[in-house]
Amino acid sequence: MTRDGLPGAAFGAAVVFLGAGVAGGAWPTGRAALVSALVCGALGATLLAVRRGRAAAPEVRDAVPEAPGKTDAKPVRPGRSSLVAAALVWVLALLAGGVWALAAGDDDADGTRADARPTAEAKPAASRDPRPAVAWTVPPAGQKYDEGVGAWGLGSAVAQGRIDGLFAYDGARGSVRWSVAAPAREALCAMSQDVEEGVGLIAYGRHEKPCATVLAVRVSDGKVMWRRKLGGKGLARGALGVGGATAVTAEDDAVRARSTESGDRRWQRATPKGCATLALDADATRALVVEQCGRGARILALDTRTGAQRWKRDLPVESAAHASVVSVSPVVVAVDEADARGTHAFLLFDDRGAPTATVPLSGPEGVLSAHGDVGDGRAVRPLVRDGLLVTFAEKGSMVPTAVVAYSLKDGRKAWVHSSEWQTMALAAEPDGRVAFLASDASVTFLDGATGKATTVLEPDADKRPEISIRPELVPVTGGHVVLNQILVQAEPAAFALR
């Protein structure tokens, strides 16, 4: 190959290289396109300058006369301007390439590649909290497979119902603020879902004996307001709730209400013969009672303070059933009957007891999680807020990996959020968002209206605490507390993410 052919060969190689990229679907864009264009331009200018200089040089040297009076003047080369232009383009190409390399290095240092950045169609990723840390842990308590019964969020603290008693942990330090220890040879066997007017209910029972001792606890300091020993078979399925200043318990022969301050009886409703209470809960306005009578079942709404019946509604049940009260206001119950072709659903009602919607426990999104004895027995209590029923869904696997929301108006799916990890616990955030705990100990926050992830709180991998098979997630001031309710492999009883 001649020297004259070298620039042409280089230019041709560059053109072929870029052409191959276009054919392979890798047309350069952005800074890469600018550098490629400058390189091709520099090669082209170099080729032009060389050809012009070599073709015209002999004739020009013979034809250029000396300027009059300027015998020392040098001849002018026609290719010199082209060479200068080529040199300038090469300088620009090298500068652009250097800037590109530095920018690419910055992208790599941030963990973001240019070709991995989201396009206009890509969904914005949830932000990672830059401060996630495990603030404190509580050592495991009790024996393997001991099972806790619940938890209360208390603002700056959290109360955990363990087998050995009720313990309130400071949300910032993890120290025990107060405790109500279980008596010798007795275990905590029931706990109200919520706290009302600063008082919650717990119950104790002996091994293979009824859950029969009820206590009212003031959560500001752990003071036991009163205790009552129940007769007969004690609590029916651990059904107790607190609404306003009234404690409501479903006992083996009646539903009874007492003052949360003094324990004095306010009212009672005898359980009809042939009926049994399946579930109960209350708020300041109404107490909901789900009863099974023979093969049928019904739901009753009673005035929490007086016991007067507000309404009664038969449920679509024709066999033995399990039930749980998901929400008192608005009214949502979960029903799971023995008949495989029977009712297995969340049932929604208006304030007068009229059915409004049904959400099957098994549907297009998979098997939905409920709490208590309903469904697969998972202890995940669904959330009801802002017109939505929010729970977990299990689809194509043995564990739930999605959070799904349904409208309380018509039961239609509102949104679904899929997770890479098993979804373990739900929590309602004070700002209206929904949070869920995943099996990797991360907490993801979802927009309550759309289900889109907004923030992810993820502890450092080397400090990630173990999660048991049934945890609870409780928001506290400045962070969240995870409570391991069943200890399997010496997991901490509780830990805080802040």
Summary of the structure (lengths in Angstrom):
residues: 498
radius of gyration: 36.6
end to end distance: 70.8
largest distance: 134.5
contacts: 1592
relative contact order: 0.09
helix: 18%
strand: 42%
